[in-house]
């Protein structure tokens, strides 16, 4: 039973870490998306060709970073969800073991 409990704790801790990582990635994605939007606004209001080239490149990079971060965050959440299934199974195993131990204890009590 202790082994099942320990396993569930370890898996649950990993799932929590993945979710925290996904949240950080989502903040990165949001910041990059905001930067891209700002660059687009600046592009629309600027007539300086050199500045526009620079802004276009910065916007493109920010959009790529936003997309990459969002994809990584999504993958981290999917992995965390898979770990949640494992945690649920480990809890179920703990419960089954606990029930069997309780039944065995009752049988021992009856013989006393």
N, C-alpha and C positions, 0 to 999 in steps of 0.2 A: 504494500500500500504506500509506503514511504517513497518507493521508487516511482510509482505512478504520479504521486503528488509532486515529486521533484521534477519529473519530466514535464508535467503541466506548467510548473512555475518557469522552467527554462524556456519552453516554447512561448509562453505568454509574454515573458520579458522580451524575447526577440520580436514578437509581433508589435509590442509597444514601441520598441526602438525603430522598427520600420515605419510605423505611423508617424513618429516624430520626425524622422528623416523626410517622409513624404510632405509633411507640413512645411518644413524648411525649403524643400524644393518648390513647393507651390508659391511660397513667398518670393523666391527667386524668379519664378515664371511670371508672377504678377508684376514685379518690378521691371522685368525686361519688357513686358507688354506695354506698361506705362511709358517706358523710355521710347519704344517704337512709336507709340501714338504721339508723343511729344515731338519726335523727329519728323513725323508726317506733318504735324501742324506747322512746324518751322519751315518745312519744305514748301508748303502751300503759301506761306507768307514771304518767302525769300526770293529775290531775283538774282542773287549772287550764284553764278554757275559753279564755282569751285566749292562754295559752301554747300550747295545742293548735292554735289557728288559725295561730299563727306557725310552729309546727313543721310543720303540714300544708303551708303555703306553701313553707317551706324544703325540705321533702322533695320536693314536686312540682318545684321548680326544680332540685334536685340530680338527680332522675331524668331530667328533660329534658336537663340538661347531660351526664349519663352517656350517654344515648342519642345525642345529637348528636355527642359526641366519638367514640363507638364507630363511628358511621356515617362520620364523616370519616376515621378511622383505616382503616376498611375500604376506602374509596374510594382513599386514598393507597396502600394495598397493591396494590389492583387496577391502579392506574396504574403502580406500580413493576414489577408482573409484566408488563405490556405493554411496558415499557421493556426488561425482561430479554429478551423475544423479539427486540427490535431489537438489543440487544447481541449476542445469539447470532447473528443474521444478519450483523452487522458482523464478528464473529470469523470466521464462515464465509467472508465476502467476503475477509478478510485471508488466510485459508488458501488460497482459490482463486487469489488474486493471487500469493501466495508460490509456489504450485506452478507457475503459468505463468512466473514469473520464473526459477525453477530450471530449467524446461525450456528457456527461451530461453537461459540461461547455458550449459547443456549443448550446445545447438546451436552457440553461438558458440565454445565450447571445441573442438568437433569441426572447425571451420574453421581453427583456429590451427595 
